Amino acid sequence: MLGKKRFLTGDDSRNNWFLAIFTMGEGWHNNHHAYQCSVRQGFKWWEYDPTFYILRALSLFGIVWDLKYPPKAVVRNEHRLGSRIISRAAAQLAESFHPESLAVVVSAALDGATLATLREKLSTTQQRAANMLANLHVPHLPTRNEICGRAMAMFAKTSSMDDIVDAAHMLILDAVGARLCLSAQNQP
């Protein structure tokens, strides 16, 4: 619960140096979730990890072997994230924009227009669609850049940030679209 998240792992694991002292290095839990098969949980030289030191010494005597270390790309936080982590992070990011609330406001701003009518108007041209939306006074939806800015503030740096932002952007737009569909179905 307390500590820092150096890596985006799709969970709430955190690194806690104080806890690491009393748990023989287990306090580097976010590191462990970033690369779970590593014998070393303290990825940096200054991260106190006595369990690793003991296992390393035992390996020098041949008592244990095949110790796995985190790849340099992981330690530098430059590795690609898996699709599940990207999906979880994107859902968390999209939810931070309260898409259901956005959908309610957009639906109200469209003043009873059905989704079919809206689709028809939007399909003519992008310019006409932009003019129509401006005339409807649709409230501001977050841009990709705004979503990216919030993602940078919410999550640890990762090379998968564009994937997370793109997925979150689609989740927000899907939530607004789903609400518009509900509004259209509830109309006489």
N, C-alpha and C positions, 0 to 999 in steps of 0.2 A: 504494500500500500504506500509505503514511503520510499522515496528514492528517485533516481533519474532513469529515463528511458533513452539510452544511446541508440538503440536499434528499434525499428518498426517491426514488431513481431505479430501483430494482430491479436494480442492479449494484453493483460495489465501487468505483466512482469516488470520488475524494476531492479536496478542496481542499488545496493545500500552498503556503503563501505563499513559502517558501524556494525551491521549485522554480519558482514563477512568476517570480521575479527572473531566473533563468537561461534561461527558455524563452519570454521575451517575453509572459508572461501565460498561457501554456498550463497552468500549475500549478493554475488554477481549473477543474479537470476536472469536479468534481461540478456546478459551476454550468453548465458546457457540456452535461452530460447532462440537466440539468433543463430546458434550453431550447436545443436544438442548433442552431437556425437563427440564433441571435443573433451579431452581429459582435463583441459585447462578452462576454468571458468573466469579467472582473472585474465582478460585478454591483453591488458597493458602491463608493463613491467611494474608499475606502482600499485597494481591491484593485488592486494594481499590474498594469496591462495595456497595455504599450507598443504591442502590435500594434493594439489598438483606437485608441490615440491617433494612430498613423500613418494608419490608415484614415480616421479622422474628419477629420484634416487634409487628406488627399487628396480627401475628399468636398467640403470647402469650396472647393477649386479645380476641382471638376467632373471630376476624374479617375476617381473611383469614385462610385457612387450606389446608391440603394435599400438603404441600410444598415438592417438589421433589429435592433431592440433587444428585450430581454426585456420582456414585459408586466409592469405593476406587480404584478399578482396573483402572478406567478411569483416576482418579486424578494421579495415579502412572504411567499412560501411559502403562499399561500392558494388555489392553483389545484387543480382536481380532477385526480386521477391517472388514467391509462388503466387499462383492465382487466388488461392484461398485467403492469403494475407492481404492481397490487393483488394479483393472483394470486401473483406471485413473492414479494412481501413476506409474504402470508398463509402461503404454504408454509414460508418461513423461520421465521416466528413459530410456526407449529404444530409444526415440527420441534424447536424449542427446548424444547418440553414433552415430547419423547421419546414420541410417541403409541404406538409399538410396545411400549415398556416398559409404558406404562399399560394397553394392551390385554392384555398377558400377565398383569398383576396382576389386572385386572378379571376375566379369564377364570378364573383360579385362584380368585378370591374367590366366583365363582358356583358353584363346587364341582360341576361337571358338568351343570348345568342346560342344556338345549338352548335354542337361540335361539327356536324355536317356542313352547316353554313360557314363556320369558321374555316374548315378545311378547304372548301370551295374558294373562298376569298383568298386564302393563303397560297393556293396552287397557281394562281394566275401569274404572278411574278414576285420576285423577292422585293422589289421596290414598292409595289402596291401593298404587299404584306406589311412592310415596314411602315408605310403611311397609314394603313388601316389600324395597326396596333397603336400607333401614335395618336390617332383619333379616338381610340377606345380608352385612352388614358390607362393602359395596363400598368400596374405597379412594376417597379424595377425588379427584374429577376437577376440573380447573381451571374456575373459573367465568368468565363473560364478563368480569367486573371484573378478575379476576386476569390474564386474557389481555390485557386493555386496559392494565393496569399494566406488564406486561412489554413490550408494544408501544411504550409511551411511553418506556421505558428503551432499547429496541433501535433505534428509528427516529427520524429527524428529524420534527419536527412537520409534520403534513399534514392538510388538510381531508378526506382520504379515510381517516382512521384507523378510523372506524367500519366502513367496508367491509372493511378489512384484518382487523380483529378478528373480524367476523362470519364471514368466509371461513375464518380460522384456526380458529375455534371449530368450524365444520362439518367441517374437515379432521381435527381431533382426534377428534370424535365418529364420523366415518366410519372412522377407523383402528381405533377400539375396536370398532365394529360389524363391521368386516371380520374382525377377529380372533375375535370371537364366532362369526361364520359359519364360520370355519375350524375352531374348536373343535367346533361342532355337526356338521360334516361328518366329522370324525375320530372321532366317537363311534359305537359299535356300534349 
